[in-house]
């Protein structure tokens, strides 16, 4: 869903949810998102806050950010287990 919002595939204004990070770091991909800091824990649990760490951790050498159709195939090659919680 983040890919669809960032690349305007769905009719949702990206500016209402995300903004690109202004960091010019050479690490990661060029579509890094800025992570807002919230003062309440309730707001911190929203989708917008939780998904940014996962999105920013996607490796640029494995993921093709230019293809919405190819993205599901590429993300299967990435280990996202560090972002899941076992209860």
C-alpha positions in Angstrom: 0.0 0.0 0.0 2.9 2.4 0.7 4.2 1.8 -2.8 0.8 2.7 -4.2 0.5 5.8 -2.1 4.1 7.0 -2.8 3.8 6.5 -6.6 0.2 7.8 -6.8 -1.3 4.6 -8.0 -4.2 5.1 -5.6 -6.2 8.3 -5.3 -4.7 9.2 -1.9 -2.6 12.3 -1.3 0.8 11.2 -0.1 1.4 14.5 1.7 -1.4 13.6 4.1 0.5 10.5 5.3 4.1 10.6 4.3 6.9 12.9 3.3 10.3 12.0 1.8 13.3 12.2 4.1 15.6 15.0 3.2 18.7 13.0 4.1 21.2 12.6 1.3 22.7 9.5 2.8 24.2 6.9 0.4 22.6 4.1 2.3 19.3 2.6 1.4 17.0 3.5 -1.5 16.1 7.0 -2.8 12.5 6.8 -1.6 13.3 6.9 2.2 10.3 8.3 4.2 10.6 10.8 7.1 9.4 9.4 10.4 7.4 11.8 12.4 7.6 11.7 16.2 4.3 11.5 18.0 3.6 12.5 21.6 1.0 9.8 22.3 1.5 6.0 22.2 -1.9 5.6 20.5 -0.8 7.6 17.5 2.5 5.8 17.4 0.6 2.5 16.7 -1.0 3.8 13.5 -0.2 2.2 10.2 1.7 5.3 9.0 4.2 5.1 11.9 4.7 1.4 11.9 5.3 0.9 8.2 8.0 3.6 7.7 10.8 1.5 9.4 9.9 -1.5 7.2 9.7 0.7 4.0 13.1 2.4 4.7 14.8 -0.9 5.4 14.0 -2.3 2.0 17.3 -2.9 0.1 17.7 -0.9 -3.1 19.7 -3.7 -4.8 16.8 -6.2 -4.4 13.7 -4.1 -4.7 12.5 -2.5 -8.0 10.7 0.6 -6.8 9.9 1.6 -10.4 7.4 -1.3 -11.0 4.3 -1.6 -9.0 3.5 -4.9 -10.7 6.9 -6.4 -10.0 7.1 -5.2 -6.3 5.2 -8.2 -4.8 7.8 -10.5 -6.3 10.8 -8.6 -5.1 9.6 -8.1 -1.5 9.3 -11.9 -1.1 13.1 -12.0 -1.4 13.6 -9.7 1.6 13.7 -11.0 5.2 11.3 -8.9 7.2 11.3 -11.1 10.3 13.0 -8.4 12.4 9.8 -6.4 12.0 7.4 -9.0 13.3 6.5 -9.8 16.9 6.0 -13.2 18.2 3.4 -13.3 21.0 
